[in-house]
């Protein structure tokens, strides 16, 4: 809630839209209603103007009651707005500095109401970005439709395939993990196809033929076949001297084998079991909630001081609700079920709160969750340093930079000692740096009187 008594402190942004509205209810209000509902929610202020310095100021609406009545008439008309997600308390008249204005609080729509569109046409579906309201692309519209369904994305039965397209080496590794987690499980004696049916990886089609589900394909398929169904499918893990990508052709490229490989590398650098378990939850959460139709694929980056997990799609619940726990709404419910069976992931909504708790217990900087739109992506950053370590790391990086600079200077001097002169191009190639870095090093050496530049553009050591 904004402080209306200090309106000048606010600016229009992803969550605040100001409209003068002195000439009546502006039509653009409906684009903003749609965009707020389909993105993060927000506040529409009628009777508020933006000055040249971007500050907000009230103007007196002559008849706000009439505008409110007109607003309710339109928002409740299914031919003009696809759904009314507002309650009576969300639209109110307020007095600010003697001016009467209207405050409309638009919540983020629940996924089963999306996409929220206006003017009776799904083409008029909007979202909000840093640049304001924009009309959704067909891909964004379809993504909201997929998420609106009661059944999760991965429940789809893929009748164009049979179970032979699955990688049964991956299936057998998964079954070994089930045995480790649940010895003598009731499904342990089942044959592979019956086991896959029980966990939702296959389903029965016409004439009793078994077909993989989308979850089964993602979890146990091969990258080549997965991409036939998910053209944007990509899994990418990166660290300093190692990279694992799903389309390399030398491994299955499926979600289960990716999880196994990535967690195997992450746990080697994590200090204790509680942190490993928390990182495991973060990795599973990333894979379970990815929109595999979306752009950019799943990207996991491990650095000395952080782990960054990024996936296509947006949160299906509010970020604040995800951090507080108690409710779970996975994009891929069958994938979650499969991970749960090997004691990975949490279906009760406590996974993300446990990650934040574990990081706090270790005195590390708090994890951050960032959502972006156009394209939709979620980034979960896990710092691997204490709150005060950042300053130390920056100082160390400064020392490392000084050492590298000293080494490059010595290389230039050594080269010009062994050669009568050297060109700029030769020295840049020798150093293996950008031309701008070579120029700075040479300029410093010239200023210090160590190197001279000849009339024909060659460098040499001064006598």
C-alpha positions as CSV (number, residue, x, y, z in Angstrom):
1,X,0.0,0.0,0.0
2,X,1.4,3.4,-0.9
3,X,1.3,6.4,1.4
4,X,-1.1,8.8,-0.3
5,X,-0.1,11.6,2.0
6,X,3.4,11.6,0.4
7,X,2.4,10.9,-3.2
8,X,5.3,13.0,-4.6
9,X,7.8,10.3,-3.3
10,X,6.5,7.7,-5.8
11,X,7.1,7.2,-9.5
12,X,5.2,5.2,-12.1
13,X,6.7,1.7,-12.3
14,X,5.7,-1.9,-12.7
15,X,3.2,-1.6,-9.9
16,X,1.9,2.0,-10.1
17,X,0.1,3.7,-13.0
18,X,-1.2,7.3,-12.8
19,X,-3.9,8.8,-15.0
20,X,-5.3,12.3,-15.0
21,X,-8.9,11.1,-15.8
22,X,-10.3,14.7,-15.8
23,X,-12.1,14.0,-19.1
24,X,-13.7,10.8,-17.9
25,X,-12.6,7.2,-17.6
26,X,-9.6,6.7,-19.9
27,X,-9.8,3.7,-22.2
28,X,-6.1,2.9,-21.5
29,X,-7.2,2.0,-18.0
30,X,-8.3,-1.4,-19.3
31,X,-4.9,-2.2,-20.8
32,X,-3.4,-1.5,-17.4
33,X,-6.1,-3.6,-15.6
34,X,-5.2,-6.5,-17.9
35,X,-1.4,-6.0,-17.6
36,X,-1.5,-5.8,-13.8
37,X,-3.7,-8.8,-13.5
38,X,-1.5,-10.9,-15.8
39,X,1.8,-9.8,-14.2
40,X,2.4,-8.8,-10.6
41,X,-0.6,-6.8,-9.7
42,X,-0.5,-3.0,-9.1
43,X,-2.3,0.2,-8.2
44,X,-4.1,2.5,-10.7
45,X,-4.4,6.1,-9.5
46,X,-7.1,8.2,-11.2
47,X,-6.8,11.9,-10.6
48,X,-3.0,11.8,-10.4
49,X,-0.6,13.4,-12.9
50,X,3.1,12.9,-13.5
51,X,5.2,16.1,-13.6
52,X,8.2,16.6,-15.8
53,X,10.5,15.4,-13.0
54,X,8.5,12.1,-12.8
55,X,6.9,13.0,-9.5
56,X,3.2,12.2,-8.9
57,X,0.7,14.8,-7.9
58,X,-3.0,14.8,-7.3
59,X,-5.7,16.8,-9.2
60,X,-9.3,17.1,-8.1
61,X,-11.7,14.8,-9.8
62,X,-15.0,16.7,-10.2
63,X,-17.3,13.6,-9.9
64,X,-15.3,10.5,-8.8
65,X,-18.5,8.7,-7.8
66,X,-19.7,8.7,-11.4
67,X,-16.3,7.3,-12.6
68,X,-16.4,4.5,-10.0
69,X,-19.9,3.6,-11.1
70,X,-18.8,3.5,-14.8
71,X,-15.7,1.5,-13.9
72,X,-17.7,-1.2,-12.1
73,X,-20.2,-1.4,-14.9
74,X,-17.4,-2.1,-17.4
75,X,-15.3,-4.5,-15.3
76,X,-18.3,-6.6,-14.5
77,X,-19.3,-6.9,-18.2
78,X,-17.9,-10.1,-19.6
79,X,-18.1,-8.7,-23.1
80,X,-15.7,-6.0,-22.2
81,X,-13.4,-7.7,-19.6
82,X,-12.9,-11.4,-19.6
83,X,-13.1,-11.6,-15.8
84,X,-13.6,-9.3,-12.8
85,X,-11.0,-10.2,-10.2
86,X,-11.7,-7.2,-7.9
87,X,-13.7,-7.0,-4.7
88,X,-15.6,-4.0,-3.4
89,X,-12.6,-2.9,-1.2
90,X,-10.3,-2.7,-4.2
91,X,-11.9,0.5,-5.6
92,X,-12.2,3.5,-3.3
93,X,-12.3,7.3,-3.3
94,X,-9.5,9.0,-1.3
95,X,-8.8,12.6,-0.4
96,X,-5.2,13.8,-1.0
97,X,-4.2,17.4,-0.2
98,X,-7.8,18.4,-0.6
99,X,-8.2,16.6,-3.9
100,X,-10.5,13.6,-4.4
101,X,-8.9,10.8,-6.4
102,X,-9.7,7.1,-7.1
103,X,-7.4,4.3,-6.0
104,X,-7.9,0.9,-7.8
105,X,-5.9,-2.0,-6.4
106,X,-5.6,-4.7,-9.0
107,X,-4.3,-8.1,-7.5
108,X,-2.3,-10.6,-9.5
109,X,-4.9,-12.9,-11.1
110,X,-4.9,-16.6,-10.0
111,X,-3.6,-18.7,-12.8
112,X,-7.0,-20.3,-13.6
113,X,-8.4,-16.7,-14.4
114,X,-5.6,-16.0,-16.8
115,X,-5.2,-14.7,-19.4
116,X,-7.2,-11.6,-18.4
117,X,-8.1,-9.7,-21.6
118,X,-10.3,-6.7,-22.5
119,X,-12.7,-5.6,-25.3
120,X,-14.0,-9.1,-25.6
121,X,-11.0,-10.2,-27.6
122,X,-8.1,-12.5,-26.4
123,X,-5.8,-10.5,-28.7
124,X,-6.1,-7.7,-26.2
125,X,-4.2,-9.5,-23.5
126,X,-1.6,-7.3,-21.8
127,X,1.3,-7.6,-19.4
128,X,3.5,-5.1,-17.6
129,X,7.2,-4.6,-18.1
130,X,9.6,-1.8,-17.1
131,X,8.5,0.1,-20.2
132,X,4.8,0.0,-19.4
133,X,1.9,-2.1,-20.7
134,X,2.5,-4.2,-23.8
135,X,0.3,-6.5,-25.8
136,X,1.2,-10.2,-25.2
137,X,2.8,-12.3,-27.9
138,X,1.0,-15.4,-29.0
139,X,3.6,-17.5,-27.0
140,X,2.9,-15.6,-23.8
141,X,-0.8,-16.0,-24.3
142,X,-0.5,-19.7,-24.9
143,X,1.7,-20.0,-21.8
144,X,-1.0,-18.5,-19.6
145,X,-3.6,-20.9,-21.1
146,X,-1.4,-23.9,-20.3
147,X,-0.9,-22.7,-16.7
148,X,-4.7,-22.1,-16.4
149,X,-5.5,-25.7,-16.9
150,X,-6.3,-27.8,-13.8
151,X,-4.1,-30.6,-15.1
152,X,-0.4,-29.6,-15.0
153,X,1.6,-29.3,-18.3
154,X,3.4,-32.6,-17.9
155,X,0.2,-34.7,-17.7
156,X,-0.3,-34.6,-21.4
157,X,-0.4,-38.1,-23.1
158,X,1.9,-38.2,-26.1
159,X,0.1,-40.6,-28.4
160,X,2.6,-40.1,-31.3
161,X,5.2,-42.1,-29.3
162,X,5.4,-45.5,-27.6
163,X,7.5,-46.3,-24.6
164,X,10.4,-47.5,-26.8
165,X,11.5,-43.8,-27.2
166,X,12.4,-43.7,-23.5
167,X,16.0,-44.2,-22.3
168,X,15.7,-47.3,-20.1
169,X,19.2,-46.8,-18.8
170,X,17.9,-43.6,-17.2
171,X,14.8,-45.5,-16.0
172,X,17.0,-48.2,-14.3
173,X,19.1,-45.6,-12.6
174,X,15.9,-43.9,-11.3
175,X,14.6,-47.3,-10.0
176,X,17.9,-47.8,-8.1
177,X,17.3,-44.4,-6.5
178,X,13.8,-45.4,-5.5
179,X,15.2,-48.6,-4.0
180,X,17.7,-46.6,-2.0
181,X,15.0,-44.2,-0.7
182,X,12.3,-46.8,-0.1
183,X,13.7,-50.4,0.2
184,X,11.0,-53.0,-0.5
185,X,8.6,-50.5,-2.0
186,X,5.4,-52.1,-3.2
187,X,6.3,-51.1,-6.8
188,X,9.8,-52.6,-6.7
189,X,8.8,-56.0,-8.2
190,X,6.9,-54.4,-11.1
191,X,8.3,-54.6,-14.7
192,X,9.5,-51.4,-16.2
193,X,6.4,-50.5,-18.1
194,X,4.1,-51.1,-15.2
195,X,6.4,-49.1,-12.9
196,X,6.4,-46.2,-15.3
197,X,2.6,-46.3,-15.4
198,X,2.4,-46.2,-11.6
199,X,4.6,-43.1,-11.4
200,X,2.8,-41.3,-14.3
201,X,5.6,-41.6,-16.8
202,X,3.3,-43.5,-19.2
203,X,-0.4,-43.6,-19.7
204,X,-2.8,-46.0,-21.6
205,X,-4.2,-44.9,-25.0
206,X,-6.6,-46.6,-27.4
207,X,-6.4,-50.4,-27.7
208,X,-4.5,-50.6,-24.5
209,X,-1.2,-49.2,-26.0
210,X,1.0,-47.4,-23.5
211,X,2.3,-43.9,-24.5
212,X,4.7,-41.7,-22.5
213,X,3.3,-38.7,-20.8
214,X,5.1,-35.3,-21.2
215,X,6.6,-35.9,-17.7
216,X,7.9,-39.3,-18.7
217,X,9.4,-37.9,-21.9
218,X,11.1,-35.1,-20.0
219,X,12.3,-37.3,-17.2
220,X,13.5,-40.3,-19.1
221,X,13.5,-39.4,-22.8
222,X,16.4,-38.3,-25.0
223,X,17.2,-34.8,-25.9
224,X,16.5,-35.4,-29.6
225,X,13.0,-36.7,-29.0
226,X,12.2,-34.2,-26.2
227,X,12.9,-31.4,-28.6
228,X,10.4,-32.8,-31.1
229,X,7.7,-32.0,-28.5
230,X,9.4,-29.0,-26.8
231,X,11.3,-27.1,-29.5
232,X,12.9,-24.7,-27.0
233,X,14.0,-27.5,-24.6
234,X,17.5,-26.9,-23.3
235,X,19.4,-27.8,-20.1
236,X,22.7,-26.1,-19.5
237,X,25.1,-26.4,-16.5
238,X,28.2,-24.2,-16.3
239,X,31.2,-23.8,-14.0
240,X,34.7,-22.5,-14.5
241,X,36.2,-25.4,-16.5
242,X,33.2,-27.6,-17.2
243,X,29.9,-27.4,-19.1
244,X,27.1,-29.9,-19.5
245,X,24.4,-29.3,-22.2
246,X,21.4,-31.4,-23.1
247,X,22.1,-31.4,-26.9
248,X,25.7,-32.5,-26.8
249,X,24.8,-36.0,-28.0
250,X,27.1,-37.9,-25.6
251,X,24.4,-38.4,-22.9
252,X,20.6,-38.7,-22.7
253,X,20.0,-35.0,-22.2
254,X,16.9,-35.7,-20.0
255,X,15.8,-34.0,-16.8
256,X,16.7,-36.9,-14.5
257,X,20.2,-37.5,-15.7
258,X,20.8,-33.7,-15.7
259,X,19.7,-33.5,-12.1
260,X,22.0,-36.4,-11.1
261,X,25.0,-34.9,-12.9
262,X,24.5,-31.3,-11.6
263,X,23.8,-32.2,-8.0
264,X,26.8,-34.6,-8.1
265,X,29.0,-31.6,-8.9
266,X,27.3,-29.1,-6.6
267,X,27.6,-31.2,-3.5
268,X,31.4,-31.5,-3.9
269,X,31.7,-27.7,-3.1
270,X,29.0,-27.4,-0.4
271,X,30.2,-27.5,3.2
272,X,27.7,-29.7,5.0
273,X,24.6,-31.9,4.5
274,X,22.1,-29.2,5.4
275,X,23.4,-26.9,2.6
276,X,23.5,-29.8,0.2
277,X,19.9,-30.7,0.9
278,X,18.8,-27.0,0.5
279,X,20.7,-26.8,-2.8
280,X,19.1,-30.0,-3.9
281,X,15.7,-28.6,-3.2
282,X,16.5,-25.4,-5.2
283,X,17.7,-27.6,-8.2
284,X,14.6,-29.7,-8.1
285,X,12.3,-26.7,-7.8
286,X,14.0,-25.1,-10.8
287,X,13.4,-28.3,-12.9
288,X,9.9,-28.9,-11.7
289,X,8.7,-25.4,-12.3
290,X,10.3,-24.7,-15.6
291,X,8.0,-24.0,-18.6
292,X,9.8,-26.3,-21.1
293,X,7.9,-24.6,-24.0
294,X,9.4,-21.3,-22.9
295,X,12.5,-19.5,-24.2
296,X,16.0,-19.8,-22.9
297,X,15.9,-23.2,-21.3
298,X,17.1,-24.2,-17.8
299,X,20.5,-22.7,-17.0
300,X,22.5,-23.5,-13.8
301,X,25.7,-21.5,-13.2
302,X,28.1,-22.4,-10.4
303,X,30.7,-19.8,-9.4
304,X,33.1,-19.7,-6.5
305,X,30.8,-17.3,-4.6
306,X,27.3,-18.2,-5.9
307,X,25.0,-20.6,-7.6
308,X,22.5,-19.2,-10.0
309,X,19.5,-21.3,-11.1
310,X,17.4,-19.9,-14.0
311,X,14.4,-21.3,-15.8
312,X,11.7,-20.2,-18.3
313,X,8.2,-19.4,-16.9
314,X,7.0,-17.3,-14.0
315,X,5.8,-18.1,-10.5
316,X,2.3,-19.6,-10.4
317,X,1.9,-18.1,-6.9
318,X,3.1,-14.9,-5.4
319,X,6.8,-14.9,-4.6
320,X,6.0,-13.8,-1.0
321,X,3.7,-16.8,-0.6
322,X,6.4,-19.1,-2.0
323,X,8.9,-17.7,0.5
324,X,6.5,-18.1,3.5
325,X,5.6,-21.7,2.5
326,X,2.5,-23.8,3.2
327,X,1.3,-23.9,-0.4
328,X,2.7,-25.5,-3.6
329,X,1.4,-25.2,-7.1
330,X,4.1,-26.8,-9.4
331,X,4.0,-26.3,-13.1
332,X,4.9,-29.9,-13.7
333,X,3.1,-31.9,-11.0
334,X,4.1,-35.4,-12.3
335,X,7.7,-34.4,-12.4
336,X,7.4,-33.3,-8.8
337,X,5.8,-36.7,-7.9
338,X,8.7,-38.5,-9.5
339,X,11.3,-36.4,-7.6
340,X,9.3,-36.8,-4.4
341,X,9.5,-40.6,-4.8
342,X,13.3,-40.4,-4.5
343,X,13.0,-38.0,-1.5
344,X,13.8,-34.9,-3.6
345,X,11.6,-31.8,-3.6
346,X,8.8,-30.8,-1.3
347,X,5.1,-30.9,-2.2
348,X,3.9,-29.1,0.9
349,X,5.5,-25.8,0.0
350,X,8.3,-25.7,2.6
351,X,11.2,-26.2,0.2
352,X,11.9,-22.5,-0.5
353,X,11.4,-21.4,3.1
354,X,13.9,-24.1,4.2
355,X,16.5,-22.8,1.7
356,X,16.2,-19.3,3.1
357,X,16.4,-20.7,6.7
358,X,19.5,-22.8,5.9
359,X,21.3,-19.8,4.4
360,X,20.5,-17.7,7.4
361,X,21.8,-20.4,9.8
362,X,25.1,-20.3,7.9
363,X,25.3,-16.5,8.1
364,X,25.4,-16.2,4.4
365,X,23.9,-13.4,2.3
366,X,20.2,-14.0,1.7
367,X,19.2,-15.8,-1.5
368,X,17.3,-13.6,-4.0
369,X,14.5,-14.5,-6.4
370,X,14.1,-12.4,-9.5
371,X,11.3,-12.6,-12.1
372,X,11.5,-11.0,-15.5
373,X,8.9,-10.8,-18.3
374,X,9.1,-10.7,-22.0
375,X,10.4,-13.5,-22.0
376,X,9.2,-14.9,-18.7
377,X,12.0,-16.2,-16.5
378,X,12.8,-16.9,-12.9
379,X,16.3,-16.6,-11.4
380,X,17.2,-18.0,-8.0
381,X,20.6,-16.8,-6.7
382,X,22.2,-18.6,-3.8
383,X,25.2,-16.7,-2.5
384,X,28.0,-18.8,-1.1
385,X,29.6,-16.2,1.1
386,X,28.9,-14.6,4.4
387,X,27.5,-11.1,4.5
388,X,30.8,-9.5,5.1
389,X,32.7,-11.6,2.7
390,X,31.8,-9.5,-0.4
391,X,34.1,-6.7,0.6
392,X,36.9,-9.1,1.2
393,X,36.3,-10.7,-2.2
394,X,36.3,-7.4,-4.0
395,X,39.6,-6.5,-2.4
396,X,41.0,-9.8,-3.4
397,X,39.8,-9.3,-7.0
398,X,41.6,-5.9,-6.9
399,X,44.8,-7.6,-5.8
400,X,44.5,-10.2,-8.6
401,X,43.9,-7.5,-11.2
402,X,47.1,-5.7,-10.0
403,X,49.1,-9.0,-10.3
404,X,47.7,-9.6,-13.8
405,X,48.7,-6.1,-14.8
406,X,52.2,-6.5,-13.5
407,X,52.6,-9.7,-15.4
408,X,51.4,-8.1,-18.7
409,X,53.8,-5.2,-18.2
410,X,56.7,-7.7,-17.7
411,X,55.7,-9.5,-20.9
412,X,55.9,-6.3,-22.9
413,X,59.3,-5.4,-21.5
414,X,60.6,-8.9,-22.1
415,X,59.4,-8.9,-25.7
416,X,60.9,-5.5,-26.4
417,X,64.2,-6.7,-24.8
418,X,64.4,-9.6,-27.2
419,X,63.1,-7.6,-30.2
420,X,64.4,-4.2,-31.4
421,X,60.8,-3.0,-31.7
422,X,57.2,-4.3,-31.7
423,X,53.9,-3.3,-33.3
424,X,50.7,-2.7,-31.5
425,X,49.2,-5.7,-33.2
426,X,52.1,-8.0,-32.2
427,X,51.9,-6.9,-28.6
428,X,48.1,-7.3,-28.4
429,X,48.5,-10.9,-29.8
430,X,51.3,-11.6,-27.3
431,X,49.2,-10.5,-24.3
432,X,45.9,-12.1,-25.4
433,X,43.9,-9.1,-24.3
434,X,41.6,-6.6,-25.9
435,X,43.3,-3.8,-27.8
436,X,42.0,-1.2,-25.3
437,X,43.9,-3.1,-22.5
438,X,47.1,-3.2,-24.6
439,X,46.8,0.6,-25.2
440,X,46.4,1.4,-21.5
441,X,49.4,-0.8,-20.6
442,X,51.6,0.9,-23.3
443,X,50.4,4.4,-22.4
444,X,51.4,3.8,-18.7
445,X,54.8,2.5,-19.8
446,X,55.4,5.5,-22.0
447,X,54.3,7.9,-19.3
448,X,56.8,6.2,-16.9
449,X,59.6,6.6,-19.5
450,X,60.1,2.8,-20.0
451,X,58.7,2.5,-23.5
452,X,58.8,5.0,-26.5
453,X,56.6,5.2,-29.6
454,X,58.5,5.9,-32.8
455,X,57.2,8.0,-35.7
456,X,56.3,4.9,-37.8
457,X,54.1,3.6,-34.9
458,X,56.4,1.0,-33.5
459,X,57.2,0.5,-29.8
460,X,60.7,0.1,-28.3
461,X,62.4,0.2,-25.0
462,X,63.9,3.6,-24.1
463,X,67.7,3.6,-23.8
